Structures are given as structure tokens and as C-alpha cells.
């Protein structure tokens, strides 16, 4: 991605479909690796309307040239006051893990029993994934 052709960050509600705001990024990072949960962080001005909308569990999607490049679920929210030499002003930082983190959490889910395996018979792969994420 070039410095003149910037990414756009969209805040989505916890239902993952409702677009709440385009985030005015002061600084943003999206880290992705094949078959890994990925992660991301964005800093936006604290005094914007978008900053007041962000809450834990929402999804921030990165778009580059109109195409989705991934995103992350908001897990950590931090407010800060930076000096004039550090992109001065009041900032809100929202960071978290990517979508595969849901699957990672579901795979190591402990149901409170001594059982260490589960049987999924006569179901599709998608059905298994939906079951794990729902739990």
C-alpha cells in the first residue's frame, strides 16, 4: 500500500453487518498472516463522533481501493493525551485480534467436563465452524 493511496477503516456493529462510521485514522496497523488470527490497531482523534461509538466487540474493517483486506475485533480501548511532538492531541486507540481468533478460542473451549474430543458426524465443515463459534 502506498502512502498516497490510503486505506479506509469502517467501524461495524457487533452484528458485523451494520456500518456505523468511517474512522478518521491518524495512524493504523493491520497485521495478517496466512492461517493466523491477525491483529490490528487504529488511533483516531478522541473528540470525533466515531470515537464515541467504538466499544468492545465491534469489528473494524480495512478497505483498500474499495476491497476488504481484513480487520479485527475491538478488544482494547485506550484514551491518551499526546504531546505536540507525537502527533499532538487527544487520541483513542482501539486494538484487537482478527476473525480467526474466534475459531482459535472455540477450538480450545473447555465445557467443564473431562472430555477432550468432540465428534461431528454427518455434518458439513461450515456447520462445525458455526457450532464452534456459536459456543
C-alpha positions as a printed Julia matrix, in Angstrom:
135×3 Matrix{Float64}:
   0.0     0.0    0.0
   1.41    3.38  -0.93
   1.45    6.47   1.26
  -0.64    8.43  -1.25
  -3.32    5.76  -1.66
  -4.53    5.27   1.91
  -6.7     2.57   3.41
 -10.18    3.29   4.72
 -11.32    1.87   8.06
 -15.0     1.09   8.68
 -16.47    0.56  12.14
 -19.05   -2.25  12.12
 -21.51   -3.06  14.89
 -21.31   -6.36  16.79
 -23.68   -7.93  14.23
 -20.85   -7.44  11.66
 -23.2    -6.04   9.02
 -24.21   -2.56  10.22
 -21.72    0.13   9.18
 -21.53    2.71  11.96
 -18.77    5.06  10.8
 -15.77    5.65   8.61
 -12.92    6.09  11.08
 -10.65    9.14  10.63
  -7.36    7.26  11.16
  -4.41    9.19  12.45
  -2.37    6.02  12.47
  -3.4     2.41  11.79
  -1.85   -1.04  11.51
  -3.36   -4.25  10.16
  -1.25   -7.37  10.68
  -2.22  -10.51   8.79
  -0.53  -13.83   8.29
  -1.88  -16.87   6.45
  -3.73  -19.23   8.83
  -3.22  -16.89  11.79
  -5.75  -14.76  13.71
  -4.1   -11.48  12.73
  -4.46   -8.25  14.67
  -4.92   -4.54  14.23
  -4.79   -1.16  15.88
  -6.11    2.26  14.95
  -5.69    5.68  16.52
  -8.4     8.27  15.9
  -8.99   11.74  17.35
 -10.78   11.38  20.68
 -13.09   14.34  20.02
 -14.73   12.82  16.93
 -18.2    11.28  16.85
 -16.72    7.99  15.65
 -14.6     7.73  18.82
 -17.73    7.86  20.96
 -19.26    4.93  19.02
 -16.44    2.41  19.5
 -17.0    -0.31  22.08
 -15.59   -3.76  22.79
 -16.77   -6.5   20.43
 -17.23   -4.26  17.38
 -15.35   -5.01  14.17
 -13.02   -2.63  12.33
 -12.69   -3.48   8.65
  -9.82   -2.28   6.48
 -10.65   -1.37   2.88
  -8.01   -0.63   0.27
  -9.15    0.63  -3.11
 -12.7    -0.43  -2.23
 -11.86   -4.06  -1.42
 -11.89   -5.58   2.05
  -8.41   -6.51   3.26
  -9.45   -7.9    6.64
  -9.92   -6.4   10.05
 -10.08   -7.05  13.76
 -12.46   -7.22  16.7
 -12.1    -4.38  19.2
 -10.8    -5.8   22.48
  -8.71   -2.98  23.93
  -9.65    0.69  24.04
  -7.22    3.3   25.34
  -7.54    7.07  25.56
  -4.4     9.2   25.6
  -3.13   12.77  25.56
  -0.06   13.08  23.32
   2.44   15.93  23.28
   2.91   18.15  20.23
   5.88   16.07  19.03
   3.86   12.84  18.91
   1.02   13.71  16.55
  -0.23   16.05  19.3
  -3.75   15.91  20.61
  -6.19   13.6   22.34
  -6.41   10.13  20.83
  -8.43    6.94  21.16
  -6.63    3.71  20.35
  -8.68    0.6   19.5
  -6.87   -2.72  19.06
  -7.69   -6.4   18.96
  -7.43   -9.76  17.22
  -8.66  -10.82  13.8
 -11.6   -13.09  12.88
  -9.65  -16.36  13.16
  -9.27  -15.61  16.87
 -12.93  -16.64  17.27
 -12.16  -20.04  15.85
  -8.99  -20.29  17.94
 -10.99  -19.57  21.11
 -13.69  -22.07  20.1
 -11.2   -24.86  19.43
  -9.69  -24.66  22.93
 -13.07  -24.11  24.61
 -13.47  -26.04  27.87
 -17.0   -27.24  28.51
 -16.22  -28.13  32.13
 -16.08  -31.89  31.58
 -13.09  -34.19  31.29
 -13.87  -34.81  27.62
 -11.0   -33.82  25.32
 -12.59  -34.62  21.95
 -15.86  -34.0   20.14
 -17.49  -36.0   17.41
 -19.09  -34.25  14.45
 -20.7   -36.88  12.25
 -22.61  -36.34   9.02
 -22.28  -32.54   9.09
 -20.57  -30.06   6.8
 -17.35  -28.23   7.65
 -19.33  -24.99   7.75
 -21.72  -26.49  10.28
 -18.79  -27.46  12.52
 -17.34  -23.96  12.28
 -20.69  -22.32  13.08
 -21.18  -24.64  16.07
 -17.73  -23.81  17.48
 -18.14  -20.05  17.02
 -21.65  -20.07  18.49
 -20.43  -21.87  21.61
